[in-house]
Amino acid sequence: MTTTENATTGSGCLTVCCRSAKDRLLNLWRTLLAILSEVEELLSQWQGLLYYRYLVCPHCFLADEPEPFHFLGEWYKANINRLPEIVKIACPVSRGAVRVHLKLLYPPKNAHVLPTQVSESEIQLVAATVGQHWSVLANILGIPQQYFSNLPSDDTDSVESQVTAMLRYWVELKKEEATSEELQNAVKDPQQDDVINRRRSRDNGED
């Protein structure tokens, strides 16, 4: 976060920059929106302050354009899920030669909802209900095979204890990505339901 001031006009500019891998844009937007929310709160305390929100064109930024194009930054009024069926917008500086993806300009709908970290009570609840098919849940959550290789072969812990330990490991492994939403989606995943139903049918002698 940096600030600059125009000596001639007396106007100022507050710049907030974030960087992320392409496969973690949702986390980037959530971080950025959280910061911008704090900034908006601070600016609202200055009565009569006039300010505008802009987003520097990602293409212009990467190309180090001396006069980059600025898209209007109405992040709280628009999201990518409500926009027309347009995937990319032309960068005016490039005279239409370069098109910028909307996901770099507007946050997805769920970016406005901050994720909730998994609580110990949620871990206990899932561990108590997932049952013998917890290996399917582990696969959906992306637990590495190495985790199971390190388990003692004579492990006499109950299924519930093993699931609890596995979920705690998942939280430690995924850190901020280990959210309640992710866990709930994994528990409800059709893959898990399908495996459980097939195993139940086999146990009951059904075809």
C-alpha positions in Angstrom: 0.0 0.0 0.0 1.5 3.3 -1.1 0.4 7.0 -1.3 1.4 9.7 -3.8 0.5 13.4 -4.0 0.2 15.7 -7.0 2.0 18.9 -6.1 0.2 20.9 -8.7 -3.4 19.9 -7.9 -3.0 18.8 -4.3 -4.9 15.6 -5.0 -3.6 12.3 -3.7 -3.7 8.7 -4.7 -3.8 5.6 -2.4 -2.6 2.5 -4.2 -3.3 -1.1 -2.9 -1.4 -3.9 -4.6 -1.9 -7.7 -4.3 -0.3 -10.6 -6.1 -1.4 -14.2 -6.4 -1.1 -17.3 -8.4 -3.8 -17.7 -11.1 -5.3 -20.7 -9.3 -5.8 -18.6 -6.1 -7.7 -15.6 -7.4 -10.6 -16.1 -5.0 -8.2 -15.8 -2.0 -6.7 -12.7 -3.6 -10.0 -11.0 -4.1 -11.1 -11.9 -0.5 -7.8 -10.4 0.8 -8.1 -7.3 -1.4 -11.8 -6.7 -0.5 -11.0 -7.0 3.2 -8.3 -4.3 2.9 -10.5 -2.1 0.8 -13.3 -2.4 3.3 -11.0 -1.0 6.0 -9.8 1.8 3.6 -13.4 2.7 2.8 -14.2 2.9 6.5 -11.3 5.3 7.1 -12.2 7.5 4.1 -15.8 7.7 5.2 -14.7 9.5 8.4 -13.5 12.5 6.3 -16.6 14.5 5.7 -16.8 16.1 2.3 -13.9 14.0 0.9 -14.4 13.2 -2.8 -12.7 10.1 -4.1 -12.9 7.6 -6.9 -12.0 4.0 -7.2 -10.0 2.7 -10.1 -8.3 -0.6 -11.0 -5.2 -0.4 -13.1 -5.4 -2.5 -16.2 -3.5 -5.8 -15.5 -2.1 -5.8 -19.1 -0.8 -2.2 -18.8 0.7 -3.0 -15.4 2.6 -6.0 -16.7 3.7 -4.1 -19.8 4.9 -1.2 -17.6 2.8 1.3 -19.6 3.7 4.9 -18.7 0.0 5.9 -18.9 -2.0 2.7 -18.0 -5.7 2.5 -18.5 -7.9 2.7 -15.3 -11.1 0.7 -15.1 -13.7 1.9 -12.7 -13.4 0.0 -9.5 -17.0 -0.6 -8.5 -16.2 -3.9 -6.7 -19.1 -3.7 -4.3 -21.7 -3.0 -6.9 -20.8 -5.5 -9.5 -19.5 -9.1 -9.6 -18.5 -11.4 -12.3 -21.6 -13.6 -11.8 -24.1 -10.7 -12.6 -22.3 -9.3 -15.6 -23.4 -10.1 -19.2 -22.0 -13.1 -21.0 -18.7 -11.3 -21.7 -15.5 -13.1 -20.7 -12.9 -10.4 -21.7 -12.8 -6.6 -22.1 -10.5 -4.9 -24.6 -7.7 -2.7 -23.1 -8.1 0.8 -24.7 -4.4 1.5 -24.4 -3.7 -1.5 -26.7 -6.3 -0.3 -29.1 -8.2 -3.5 -28.8 -5.2 -5.8 -29.4 -5.3 -7.1 -25.9 -8.3 -8.3 -24.0 -8.4 -8.6 -20.2 -10.3 -11.3 -18.4 -13.2 -10.1 -16.3 -12.0 -12.3 -13.3 -9.1 -9.9 -13.0 -11.3 -6.9 -12.9 -14.3 -7.9 -10.8 -14.6 -10.3 -7.8 -16.7 -13.5 -8.0 -19.9 -13.5 -6.0 -18.5 -15.7 -3.1 -15.5 -13.3 -2.7 -17.7 -11.0 -0.7 -18.3 -13.8 1.8 -15.2 -14.3 4.0 -14.5 -17.9 4.7 -15.0 -19.4 8.2 -12.2 -21.5 9.5 -13.1 -25.0 10.6 -13.7 -25.2 14.3 -12.9 -28.1 16.6 -16.6 -28.7 17.2 -17.1 -29.2 13.4 -14.2 -31.6 13.3 -15.8 -33.6 16.2 -19.2 -33.6 14.5 -17.9 -34.9 11.2 -15.7 -37.5 12.9 -18.7 -38.8 14.7 -20.9 -39.1 11.7 -18.7 -40.0 8.7 -18.3 -43.6 9.7 -16.2 -46.4 8.1 -16.0 -44.6 4.7 -13.8 -41.8 5.9 -11.0 -42.8 3.4 -13.3 -41.4 0.7 -13.6 -38.1 2.6 -9.8 -38.1 2.9 -9.5 -38.5 -0.9 -11.9 -35.6 -1.6 -10.0 -33.3 0.9 -6.8 -34.1 -0.9 -5.0 -35.8 2.0 -1.7 -37.1 0.6 -1.1 -40.8 0.5 2.0 -40.3 2.6 -0.2 -39.5 5.6 -1.7 -43.0 5.5 1.8 -44.6 4.9 3.0 -43.1 8.2 0.1 -44.5 10.2 1.1 -47.5 12.3 -0.1 -50.8 10.9 -1.4 -51.9 14.3 -3.4 -48.7 15.0 -6.1 -49.7 17.4 -7.7 -46.2 17.6 -11.4 -46.0 16.9 -12.6 -44.7 13.5 -13.8 -41.5 15.2 -10.3 -40.9 16.6 -8.7 -41.6 13.3 -11.0 -39.2 11.4 -10.4 -36.5 14.1 -6.7 -36.8 13.7 -7.0 -36.8 9.9 -9.1 -33.6 9.9 -6.7 -31.9 12.3 -3.9 -32.8 9.9 -5.9 -31.4 7.0 -6.4 -28.0 8.9 -2.7 -27.9 9.6 -1.9 -28.8 5.9 -4.3 -26.4 4.2 -4.2 -23.6 6.8 -6.5 -20.7 5.7 -7.9 -22.9 2.9 -9.3 -25.3 5.5 -12.7 -23.6 5.7 -16.1 -24.8 6.9 -17.4 -24.4 3.4 -14.7 -26.8 2.0 -15.4 -29.4 4.7 -19.1 -29.2 4.2 -18.8 -29.5 0.4 -16.5 -32.5 0.9 -18.9 -34.3 3.2 -21.7 -33.7 0.7 -19.6 -34.6 -2.3 -21.5 -37.0 -4.7 -18.4 -39.1 -4.9 -18.6 -39.9 -1.3 -22.4 -40.6 -1.4 -21.9 -42.9 -4.4 -19.2 -44.9 -2.8 -21.2 -45.2 0.5 -24.3 -46.3 -1.3 -22.5 -48.9 -3.4 -20.8 -50.3 -0.3 -24.1 -50.5 1.6 -25.7 -52.3 -1.3 -22.8 -54.8 -1.4 -23.0 -55.4 2.3 -26.8 -56.0 2.0 -26.3 -58.5 -0.8 -27.9 -56.2 -3.4 -26.8 -56.0 -7.1 
